[in-house]
Amino acid sequence: MFVLLCALVGGVFGPKMQVASAASADDDVQKGMKSFSTVYSTVEQNFADPVSADKAIYKGAIPGMLRTLDPHSNFFDPKDFDGLREDQRGRYYGVGMVVQGRNGKTIVMAPFVGSPAYRAGLRPGDIISEINDKLTEGLDSTKVAELLKGPKGTQVQIKVIREGYEKPLVFDIIRDEINRKSVPEIFALKQNIGYIRVEQFNETTGREFEEGLKALDEEHLKGLVLDLRGNPGGLLTEAVSIVDHLIGKGDVIVSHKGRNSPERVYTARTGNRGRMYPIVVLVNRNSASAAEIVSGALQDHDRAWILGDNTFGKGLVQTVYPLIENTGLTLTTAKYYTPSGRLIQRDYSSVSFYDYYYRNNTAARNLADVKMTDGGRTVYGGGGISPDEKFTPEKLTPFEVQLLVKFAFSDYTKHFFAVHKEKLPTGWSVQTANVDDFHNWLLEKKIEFTEADFTRDHEKVRRRLQSEIYKTAFSVDESAKYEIMTDPEVEAGIAALPKAQALLSTARKMVAERQAK
C-alpha cells in the first residue's frame, strides 16, 4: 500500500512539480534577459561614446557569461569562427608562408615547402612592403595574412625589400590551396629508430600519422620517439585514431561523460596488429587536450615511456555549436578520463584564469584520484599527465636571450645571403670562420656581450646559426630536422627506449598472468 501510495502521489504531483520547476527556470531567464536589456539600453543612451552592439554583445556580454563557467568555453564571432574551422580542416587558400610583425614592418618568417610563396622564391627575412599596391607599414600580421589569402587561382602581387638588393623585388603569385600538415616532421633518427612530431590534431592527423609510419617502414621499427611537445590538442577523433594504431584491439583509449552527456567509451577497433616496438613520448607543460589523451592512454597501458614535464591538464570536452550569423560556440559538455579512469582536467575552481593558464606549479595532482596502469604502476588524476621521467631543458643564458630578442640570428642570415649569393651545397654546415664572422657582425651592430659570454655559448650559437641559415639555404623543413637531430631532449628520448621496452615487457607479462588466473 505504501509503494502504491508513493506511485500515485508521484503520478499525480510529479509532472506538476516538473512543470513548476521548468516554469521557475524560464522565469529566471526572462528576468535576467530583462535586466540585461535594461542595462544595455541605459549604456547605449548615456555612455560618453557611441556603443557598438557587436562589440558589446560578441566581445563583452557573451564571453563574460562564459567566463563564469570554465576557462575553455568560448564564443567566436564570424571571423574567429571561420579561423577555428580553418584550423580544424588544416587548409586554406593563399600563398603559404608565416609572417610576423616587427617594429611596424611585416617580416617573412618562412614559406611552406612546395607552396606558391616557396616556388616563387620568397625568403625568410624578406620585408613585405606592399600587397596589391597596398602599403603594409603599420599593419599587424593578422591583417597582412588576410591580404595574402584569397580564392584559389587568383593573383596577388607582393613587393619585398631584401638586403643586398637596391630596389624592391616584385613577385606575382597565384594563390592555391595550402595544406598545413599537422604531422610536419617524420624521419629516422637512427637506423630503425623513427621520429614523428604531431603539431596539432586536425581532420588529417590520423591519416598523416599512418602515412608517416609507412614511410618509416613500421614493420622493421625498433623504436619510435613521438613528439607532442607544445601540441595544444584538437579533434578527439584524430587522437583516438593514433592511439588505436598503437595499442591492442579492444583496449580502452579514452572515455568522457557529463551532466547531460552519457558516458561514452572509445576502444581500439583495429589495434596494433602485434607491432610492439618501444615508444617514448615527449611532452611539456603546453601539451594539452588531445595530446594528453594520447599520452595518457599510452601511459595507462604501459605502451610508452613518457618523458618531459607535466602536461597542461585540459580534459574538458568542447562541443562546437554553429550559431546564427556565422558565429559559433565551443561549450564544455563533458570531461575526459584516461583508460584507468583518472581525470585529465586540472582543478580551476579556486584560481584565477591567469593563474590557470600561466601557473608555475606543473606537478599538481589529486591524491584522491589514484589509479593503476596495466603493469601495476600508480598514476594520479586531476593534474594532466605526469611524465615517467622528468626532463628539464637547459635555461637560456642572458646572452642567448639578448640574441633572440634582438633577432640577431635572422638579421645576420639576411646579411650572410646578401654576401653569399651562391647556392649552398647539400650537407653544408657552419664553420669556425662563419661563427667568427657572426661575432664581428655583432660588434658592428653594437650588440653588447663579453668574450666570456661568446666562448661559453659558442656551440649553442653555432647550432642556432646553422638552423637559421638552413631556412633560407634549403627550407624550413630542413631547419626543423636539424634542430630535432641536435635537440638534447630528443637524444634523451632515444636513450630512454630501453626503459620503454622494459615497461612494455613487464606489463604484457602481468596482464598475461592476470588473464591466466
C-alpha positions as CSV (number, residue, x, y, z in Angstrom):
1,M,0.0,0.0,0.0
2,F,2.9,2.3,0.8
3,V,4.6,1.7,-2.6
4,L,1.2,2.1,-4.3
5,L,0.6,5.4,-2.5
6,C,4.0,6.7,-3.4
7,A,3.4,5.8,-7.0
8,L,0.0,7.5,-7.0
9,V,1.5,10.7,-5.4
10,G,4.3,10.7,-7.9
11,G,2.0,10.1,-10.8
12,V,-0.4,12.9,-9.7
13,F,2.0,15.5,-8.4
14,G,5.3,14.6,-10.2
15,P,4.5,16.1,-13.6
16,K,3.2,19.3,-12.0
17,M,6.3,19.7,-9.9
18,Q,8.5,19.3,-13.1
19,V,6.3,21.9,-14.9
20,A,6.6,24.2,-11.9
21,S,10.4,23.8,-11.8
22,A,10.7,24.4,-15.6
23,A,8.4,27.4,-15.3
24,S,10.5,28.8,-12.5
25,A,13.7,28.4,-14.5
26,D,12.1,30.1,-17.5
27,D,11.0,33.0,-15.2
28,D,14.6,33.4,-14.0
29,V,15.9,33.5,-17.6
30,Q,13.2,36.1,-18.6
31,K,14.1,38.2,-15.6
32,G,17.8,38.0,-16.4
33,M,17.2,39.0,-20.1
34,K,15.0,41.9,-19.0
35,S,17.7,43.1,-16.6
36,F,20.3,42.8,-19.4
37,S,18.1,44.7,-21.8
38,T,17.7,47.5,-19.2
39,V,21.4,47.8,-18.6
40,Y,22.3,47.7,-22.3
41,S,19.7,50.3,-23.1
42,T,21.0,52.6,-20.3
43,V,24.6,52.2,-21.6
44,E,23.6,52.8,-25.2
45,Q,21.7,56.0,-24.3
46,N,24.2,57.5,-21.8
47,F,27.7,56.3,-22.5
48,A,30.2,59.0,-23.5
49,D,31.0,57.4,-26.9
50,P,28.8,55.6,-29.4
51,V,28.3,52.0,-28.4
52,S,28.9,49.1,-30.9
53,A,26.3,46.4,-30.5
54,D,28.6,43.8,-31.9
55,K,31.4,44.7,-29.6
56,A,29.1,44.9,-26.5
57,I,27.5,41.5,-27.2
58,Y,30.1,39.5,-29.0
59,K,33.1,40.8,-27.1
60,G,31.5,41.6,-23.8
61,A,28.2,40.1,-22.7
62,I,28.6,36.6,-24.1
63,P,32.3,36.0,-23.3
64,G,31.6,37.4,-19.8
65,M,28.8,34.9,-19.2
66,L,31.0,32.0,-20.5
67,R,33.9,33.1,-18.2
68,T,31.7,32.3,-15.2
69,L,31.6,28.6,-16.4
70,D,35.1,27.4,-17.1
71,P,38.3,28.5,-18.8
72,H,37.6,26.8,-22.1
73,S,34.0,27.6,-23.1
74,N,34.3,30.3,-25.7
75,F,32.3,32.4,-28.2
76,F,33.5,33.1,-31.7
77,D,32.5,36.0,-33.9
78,P,32.2,35.3,-37.6
79,K,35.9,36.0,-38.3
80,D,37.2,33.9,-35.4
81,F,34.7,31.1,-36.1
82,D,35.9,30.9,-39.6
83,G,39.5,30.7,-38.3
84,L,38.5,27.8,-36.0
85,R,37.1,25.8,-38.8
86,E,40.2,26.6,-40.9
87,D,42.4,25.2,-38.2
88,Q,40.3,22.1,-37.9
89,R,40.4,21.5,-41.6
90,G,44.1,22.1,-41.8
91,R,43.9,24.0,-45.1
92,Y,43.1,27.4,-46.6
93,Y,43.7,29.4,-49.8
94,G,46.6,31.8,-50.0
95,V,50.4,31.9,-50.8
96,G,51.6,29.7,-47.9
97,M,54.0,31.4,-45.6
98,V,54.4,32.5,-42.0
99,V,54.7,36.3,-41.4
100,Q,55.4,38.3,-38.3
101,G,55.2,41.9,-37.4
102,R,58.3,43.6,-36.2
103,N,58.7,47.3,-35.5
104,G,55.8,48.2,-37.8
105,K,57.1,46.1,-40.6
106,T,56.0,42.6,-41.8
107,I,58.7,40.0,-42.0
108,V,58.6,36.7,-43.9
109,M,59.4,34.1,-41.3
110,A,59.3,31.0,-43.5
111,P,57.5,29.9,-46.7
112,F,56.0,26.4,-46.5
113,V,57.8,23.9,-48.7
114,G,56.0,23.5,-52.0
115,S,53.7,26.5,-51.5
116,P,53.3,29.2,-54.1
117,A,55.5,31.6,-52.0
118,Y,58.2,28.9,-51.8
119,R,58.1,28.3,-55.5
120,A,58.2,32.0,-56.3
121,G,61.4,32.4,-54.2
122,L,60.4,34.4,-51.2
123,R,62.9,34.0,-48.3
124,P,62.9,34.3,-44.6
125,G,63.8,37.8,-43.6
126,D,62.2,39.4,-46.6
127,I,60.3,42.6,-45.6
128,I,56.8,42.8,-47.2
129,S,56.4,46.4,-48.2
130,E,53.2,46.2,-50.4
131,I,50.5,43.7,-51.3
132,N,48.5,44.6,-54.4
133,D,49.8,48.2,-54.2
134,K,48.6,48.4,-50.5
135,L,51.4,49.5,-48.2
136,T,51.8,47.2,-45.2
137,E,53.7,49.7,-43.0
138,G,51.9,49.7,-39.6
139,L,49.6,46.8,-40.4
140,D,49.6,43.9,-37.9
141,S,50.5,40.4,-39.1
142,T,46.8,39.3,-38.9
143,K,45.7,42.0,-41.4
144,V,48.7,41.2,-43.7
145,A,47.7,37.5,-43.6
146,E,44.2,38.4,-44.6
147,L,45.5,40.4,-47.6
148,L,47.6,37.4,-48.7
149,K,44.7,35.0,-48.6
150,G,42.1,34.8,-51.3
151,P,40.2,32.5,-53.7
152,K,42.2,29.7,-55.4
153,G,43.6,30.7,-58.8
154,T,43.6,34.5,-58.1
155,Q,46.8,36.5,-58.3
156,V,48.4,38.6,-55.6
157,Q,51.4,40.9,-56.1
158,I,53.9,41.1,-53.3
159,K,56.7,43.6,-53.1
160,V,59.5,42.8,-50.7
161,I,62.7,44.6,-49.6
162,R,65.6,42.2,-49.4
163,E,69.1,43.0,-48.1
164,G,71.7,43.1,-50.9
165,Y,69.2,44.5,-53.5
166,E,68.8,48.2,-54.2
167,K,65.2,48.0,-55.4
168,P,62.2,46.1,-54.1
169,L,61.6,42.7,-55.6
170,V,58.2,42.0,-57.1
171,F,56.5,38.6,-57.0
172,D,53.3,37.9,-58.9
173,I,51.9,34.8,-57.2
174,I,48.8,32.7,-57.9
175,R,47.0,31.7,-54.8
176,D,46.4,28.0,-54.2
177,E,45.1,25.6,-51.6
178,I,47.6,25.5,-48.6
179,N,47.6,22.3,-46.7
180,R,49.1,22.8,-43.2
181,K,50.5,19.5,-42.1
182,S,49.6,18.6,-38.5
183,V,52.4,16.0,-38.6
184,P,55.2,18.1,-40.1
185,E,58.3,16.0,-39.2
186,I,58.7,12.3,-40.0
187,F,62.2,10.8,-40.4
188,A,64.6,8.3,-39.0
189,L,66.8,9.5,-36.1
190,K,68.9,6.4,-36.4
191,Q,68.6,3.1,-38.3
192,N,65.1,1.7,-37.5
193,I,64.5,4.4,-34.9
194,G,61.7,6.7,-36.1
195,Y,60.7,10.2,-35.1
196,I,57.2,11.7,-35.5
197,R,56.1,15.2,-34.3
198,V,52.4,15.9,-34.1
199,E,51.9,19.6,-34.0
200,Q,48.1,19.6,-33.5
201,F,45.1,17.3,-34.1
202,N,43.0,18.3,-37.2
203,E,41.0,16.4,-39.7
204,T,44.0,14.9,-41.4
205,T,46.2,14.0,-38.4
206,G,45.3,10.3,-38.3
207,R,45.9,9.8,-42.0
208,E,49.2,11.7,-41.8
209,F,50.4,9.6,-38.9
210,E,49.6,6.4,-40.7
211,E,51.4,7.6,-43.8
212,G,54.4,8.6,-41.6
213,L,54.7,5.1,-40.1
214,K,54.6,3.6,-43.6
215,A,57.4,5.9,-44.7
216,L,59.4,4.8,-41.6
217,D,58.9,1.1,-42.6
218,E,56.9,0.4,-39.4
219,E,57.3,-3.4,-39.7
220,H,61.0,-3.0,-39.1
221,L,60.9,-0.3,-36.5
222,K,62.9,-0.9,-33.3
223,G,61.7,2.2,-31.6
224,L,59.7,5.4,-32.0
225,V,60.0,8.9,-30.5
226,L,56.6,10.6,-30.6
227,D,56.9,14.3,-30.0
228,L,53.8,16.0,-28.5
229,R,55.6,19.0,-27.0
230,G,53.7,22.2,-27.4
231,N,50.7,20.4,-29.0
232,P,47.5,22.2,-27.9
233,G,45.2,19.4,-28.9
234,G,42.3,19.5,-31.4
235,L,40.0,16.8,-32.6
236,L,39.2,13.8,-30.4
237,T,38.7,11.5,-33.4
238,E,42.2,12.0,-34.6
239,A,43.7,11.4,-31.1
240,V,41.7,8.2,-30.9
241,S,42.9,7.2,-34.4
242,I,46.6,7.5,-33.4
243,V,46.2,5.5,-30.1
244,D,44.1,2.9,-31.9
245,H,47.2,2.2,-34.1
246,L,49.5,1.7,-31.2
247,I,47.6,-0.4,-28.6
248,G,45.8,-3.8,-28.6
249,K,42.5,-4.3,-30.2
250,G,39.6,-3.8,-27.8
251,D,41.7,-1.8,-25.3
252,V,40.2,1.4,-23.9
253,I,41.5,4.6,-25.3
254,V,39.5,7.3,-23.5
255,S,36.1,8.0,-22.1
256,H,34.0,11.1,-21.4
257,K,30.9,11.9,-19.5
258,G,29.0,15.0,-18.4
259,R,25.8,16.2,-16.8
260,N,23.7,15.8,-20.0
261,S,26.2,13.7,-21.8
262,P,26.0,9.9,-21.1
263,E,29.3,8.1,-20.7
264,R,31.0,7.1,-23.9
265,V,34.0,4.8,-24.1
266,Y,36.3,4.7,-27.1
267,T,38.2,1.5,-27.7
268,A,40.7,0.3,-30.3
269,R,38.9,-1.1,-33.3
270,T,41.8,-2.4,-35.3
271,G,44.7,-2.3,-32.8
272,N,48.4,-2.6,-33.4
273,R,48.3,-6.0,-35.1
274,G,51.0,-7.3,-32.9
275,R,53.5,-4.5,-33.6
276,M,55.1,-3.9,-30.2
277,Y,58.2,-1.7,-30.8
278,P,59.0,0.6,-27.8
279,I,57.7,4.2,-27.8
280,V,58.9,7.3,-26.0
281,V,56.5,10.2,-25.9
282,L,57.9,13.7,-25.4
283,V,55.6,16.2,-23.6
284,N,55.8,19.5,-21.8
285,R,53.5,21.9,-20.0
286,N,52.0,23.1,-23.3
287,S,50.9,19.6,-24.3
288,A,47.1,19.7,-23.8
289,S,43.8,18.1,-24.5
290,A,44.1,15.6,-27.4
291,A,47.8,15.4,-26.7
292,E,47.0,14.4,-23.2
293,I,44.5,11.8,-24.3
294,V,47.2,10.1,-26.4
295,S,50.0,10.3,-23.8
296,G,47.6,9.3,-21.0
297,A,46.3,6.2,-22.9
298,L,49.8,5.0,-23.8
299,Q,50.9,5.5,-20.2
300,D,47.9,3.7,-18.7
301,H,48.5,0.7,-21.0
302,D,52.3,0.9,-20.3
303,R,52.7,1.2,-24.0
304,A,55.0,4.1,-23.9
305,W,57.6,5.8,-21.6
306,I,56.5,9.5,-21.1
307,L,59.4,11.9,-20.9
308,G,59.4,15.6,-20.2
309,D,57.3,17.9,-18.0
310,N,53.8,17.6,-16.5
311,T,51.2,18.4,-19.2
312,F,48.7,21.2,-19.1
313,G,45.8,19.4,-17.6
314,K,43.0,20.3,-20.1
315,G,40.5,17.5,-20.0
316,L,37.2,19.2,-20.9
317,V,35.2,18.1,-23.9
318,Q,34.4,21.1,-26.1
319,T,31.3,20.7,-28.3
320,V,31.2,23.2,-31.2
321,Y,27.8,24.7,-31.8
322,P,27.3,26.8,-35.0
323,L,25.1,29.8,-34.3
324,I,23.3,32.5,-36.3
325,E,25.2,35.0,-38.5
326,N,28.2,32.6,-38.9
327,T,29.1,32.8,-35.2
328,G,29.9,29.8,-33.1
329,L,30.2,28.5,-29.5
330,T,32.5,25.9,-28.0
331,L,30.9,24.7,-24.8
332,T,32.2,22.3,-22.2
333,T,29.8,19.4,-22.2
334,A,31.8,16.6,-20.6
335,K,35.2,15.6,-19.0
336,Y,37.8,13.2,-20.3
337,Y,39.1,10.2,-18.4
338,T,42.1,8.0,-19.3
339,P,41.7,4.2,-19.6
340,S,42.5,3.7,-15.9
341,G,39.7,6.1,-15.1
342,R,41.7,9.1,-13.9
343,L,40.5,12.6,-14.7
344,I,42.8,14.6,-17.0
345,Q,41.4,18.1,-16.1
346,R,43.2,20.2,-13.6
347,D,41.2,22.0,-10.9
348,Y,40.3,25.6,-11.9
349,S,37.7,26.4,-9.2
350,S,39.9,28.2,-6.8
351,V,42.4,30.0,-9.1
352,S,42.1,33.0,-11.5
353,F,42.1,32.2,-15.2
354,Y,45.5,33.9,-15.4
355,D,47.0,31.5,-12.8
356,Y,45.2,28.6,-14.6
357,Y,46.9,29.4,-17.9
358,Y,50.3,30.6,-16.7
359,R,50.8,28.6,-13.5
360,N,54.3,27.8,-12.3
361,N,53.4,24.6,-10.4
362,T,53.2,21.9,-13.1
363,A,53.2,19.0,-10.7
364,A,49.7,19.5,-9.3
365,R,47.7,16.2,-8.9
366,N,44.7,14.9,-7.0
367,L,45.9,12.5,-4.3
368,A,42.3,11.2,-4.1
369,D,42.3,10.2,-7.7
370,V,44.7,7.3,-7.7
371,K,44.7,4.6,-10.4
372,M,46.9,1.8,-11.7
373,T,48.4,1.2,-15.1
374,D,48.1,-2.2,-16.8
375,G,51.5,-3.1,-15.3
376,G,50.5,-2.1,-11.8
377,R,52.2,1.3,-11.6
378,T,50.5,4.1,-9.6
379,V,49.2,7.1,-11.6
380,Y,47.3,10.2,-10.5
381,G,44.5,12.2,-12.0
382,G,43.4,15.8,-11.7
383,G,46.7,17.4,-13.0
384,G,47.3,16.4,-16.6
385,I,49.7,13.6,-17.4
386,S,52.8,13.3,-15.1
387,P,55.9,12.0,-17.0
388,D,57.5,8.7,-16.1
389,E,60.8,10.6,-16.4
390,K,61.3,14.3,-15.8
391,F,63.4,16.3,-18.4
392,T,64.0,20.0,-17.8
393,P,65.5,21.8,-20.8
394,E,68.6,23.9,-20.1
395,K,67.7,27.5,-19.5
396,L,68.8,30.2,-21.9
397,T,71.7,32.4,-20.8
398,P,71.2,36.2,-20.7
399,F,73.5,36.3,-23.8
400,E,71.2,33.9,-25.7
401,V,68.1,35.8,-24.7
402,Q,69.6,39.0,-25.9
403,L,70.4,37.5,-29.3
404,L,66.9,36.2,-29.7
405,V,65.2,39.3,-28.5
406,K,67.2,41.4,-30.9
407,F,66.6,38.9,-33.8
408,A,70.4,38.6,-34.2
409,F,70.3,35.2,-35.9
410,S,67.7,36.1,-38.5
411,D,69.2,39.5,-39.2
412,Y,72.6,38.1,-39.6
413,T,71.3,35.5,-42.0
414,K,70.0,38.3,-44.3
415,H,73.4,39.8,-44.2
416,F,75.0,36.3,-44.9
417,F,73.0,35.8,-48.1
418,A,73.5,39.3,-49.3
419,V,77.2,38.5,-49.4
420,H,77.0,34.8,-50.3
421,K,74.6,34.6,-53.2
422,E,75.8,31.3,-54.4
423,K,73.7,28.2,-53.6
424,L,75.0,26.3,-50.6
425,P,75.8,22.6,-51.2
426,T,73.7,19.8,-49.5
427,G,75.1,19.0,-46.1
428,W,76.7,22.4,-45.7
429,S,77.4,23.3,-42.0
430,V,78.5,26.4,-40.1
431,Q,82.3,26.5,-39.8
432,T,84.6,28.4,-37.4
433,A,85.0,31.2,-39.9
434,N,81.2,31.7,-40.1
435,V,80.9,31.9,-36.3
436,D,83.8,34.4,-36.2
437,D,82.0,36.5,-38.9
438,F,78.9,36.4,-36.8
439,H,80.9,37.5,-33.8
440,N,82.3,40.5,-35.7
441,W,78.9,41.4,-37.1
442,L,77.5,41.5,-33.5
443,L,80.2,44.0,-32.7
444,E,79.3,46.1,-35.8
445,K,75.7,46.1,-34.7
446,K,76.8,47.2,-31.2
447,I,75.2,44.3,-29.5
448,E,76.9,44.1,-26.1
449,F,78.5,40.9,-24.9
450,T,81.7,39.7,-23.3
451,E,84.2,37.4,-24.8
452,A,83.4,35.0,-21.9
453,D,79.7,35.0,-22.9
454,F,80.6,34.1,-26.5
455,T,83.0,31.4,-25.6
456,R,80.6,29.8,-23.1
457,D,77.7,29.7,-25.6
458,H,79.9,29.1,-28.6
459,E,78.4,25.7,-29.5
460,K,74.8,26.8,-28.9
461,V,75.3,29.9,-31.0
462,R,76.7,27.7,-33.8
463,R,73.7,25.4,-33.8
464,R,71.2,28.3,-33.8
465,L,73.1,30.0,-36.6
466,Q,73.0,26.8,-38.7
467,S,69.3,26.3,-38.1
468,E,68.5,29.9,-39.2
469,I,70.7,29.7,-42.3
470,Y,69.1,26.4,-43.3
471,K,65.7,28.1,-43.5
472,T,66.9,30.2,-46.4
473,A,69.5,27.9,-47.9
474,F,67.3,24.8,-48.0
475,S,63.8,25.0,-46.3
476,V,62.1,25.4,-43.0
477,D,61.7,21.6,-43.0
478,E,65.4,21.1,-43.2
479,S,65.9,23.6,-40.5
480,A,63.4,21.9,-38.2
481,K,65.0,18.5,-38.9
482,Y,68.5,19.8,-38.0
483,E,67.1,21.3,-34.7
484,I,65.4,18.0,-33.8
485,M,68.5,15.9,-34.6
486,T,70.6,18.1,-32.2
487,D,67.8,18.5,-29.5
488,P,69.0,17.2,-26.1
489,E,65.5,16.0,-25.2
490,V,65.2,14.0,-28.4
491,E,68.6,12.5,-27.6
492,A,67.2,11.6,-24.1
493,G,64.2,10.1,-25.8
494,I,66.4,7.8,-27.8
495,A,68.3,6.8,-24.7
496,A,65.0,6.0,-22.9
497,L,63.8,3.5,-25.5
498,P,65.2,0.5,-23.4
499,K,63.1,1.8,-20.5
500,A,60.0,1.8,-22.7
501,Q,60.9,-1.7,-23.8
502,A,61.2,-3.0,-20.2
503,L,58.0,-1.3,-19.3
504,L,56.1,-2.9,-22.1
505,S,57.6,-6.4,-21.4
506,T,56.6,-6.2,-17.7
507,A,53.1,-5.0,-18.4
508,R,52.5,-7.8,-21.0
509,K,53.7,-10.4,-18.5
510,M,51.5,-9.1,-15.7
511,V,48.4,-8.9,-18.0
512,A,49.0,-12.4,-19.1
513,E,49.3,-13.6,-15.5
514,R,46.0,-11.9,-14.6
515,Q,44.2,-13.4,-17.5
516,A,45.5,-16.9,-16.6
517,K,44.0,-16.8,-13.1
